[in-house]
């Protein structure tokens, strides 16, 4: 056999052998979008950018990330959508436990539980993210939309949160927080800062929630002593959605028609906001005792202190209160509930000016409910609260603004 023929035979034989081997090997099925995304999150390394393309992508199981320095990036809050409508596994949609985390330009819809939970993380940026339960305001919706907890250096901007049965944008037990240029609507609480320190909440719109913005400090949590929150330059209007929180939740005590509620928190500055048409009251400042819930934590301070409300605009509202004391007050006075309501719970050896100061507000009206005496003698005299307090400093995160 000539060398030329032998060469052709060898090539043909190898080709045939190659085809046969390929046919004998099992062919790996192509990953669908959910599987591919899960794999990227598992194999991610610091510095990776995981892209979410345009489209509605069905996700059936919780997503999670615990690698620092990763960015999740979509193509817009109405373009790149992770839909959990048919979720069959997991307590939340997306769970992150990772420092230096960025998520932007994406939507998370219809999760069984919380939509986006960030836990024990430092340097978190949540930018242009929408969380939504598309079936409307239902008790069966997940509790929290955007939910950083026990974290630090948190920036939330350009967010949209709709339909949470607890809080649309919630930051809890955390420090150094900025929430800005965001929209919260049709949640029980639109924006909530709870048991946290050094927070700036500004240039947001809170509308059609049960309560627009809440600043709470609660007992029996690992982190307590909420203080130093500024709420400013927000539009807080028409927060009159009936409370749809599951029974037993603390936010279930928030009256529908509440603009801003400060509960047992200290060093709060509220200024430059527009309040309008909140049916119960625009601002309510109360101690934890107003909830009538017992607590046994000896280190917990149930009283609000050093609340400075100044340079806000008030319009409308107070016409249809959703609270027994406020309803009784309206029936007794035959007029709308005042713009600022204080429960009147006094701290021993503290002057009223050390609890609440009011200055330079437009269309201000005020009531002290005298809750400590069973609401016996409400007072509309704000003279004791005509004072100022030191303005709080800007919160600096050290992140890219």
Secondary structure, DSSP 8 states (H G I E B T S, - for coil): --HHHHHHHHHHHHHHHHHHHHHHS-------HHHHHHHHHHH--TT-EEE--SEEEE--EEEEE--TT-EEE-S-TTTEEEE-TT--EEEEEEEE--SSEEEEEEEEE--SSEEEEEES-EEEEEEEEEEE-TT-S-TTS-SEEEEEES-EEEEEES-EEE--SSEEEEEES-EEEEEES-EEESSSEEEEEES-EEEEEES-EEESSSEEEEEE--SSSSS---EEEEEES-EEE---------TT-GGGGS-TTEEEEEES-EEEEEES-EEE--SSEEEEEE-GGGGT-----TT---S-EEEEEES-EEES--SS--SHHHHHHHHHH-S---SEEE-----TT--GGGTEEEES-BT--EEE--GGGTT-S-B---GGGB------------S--
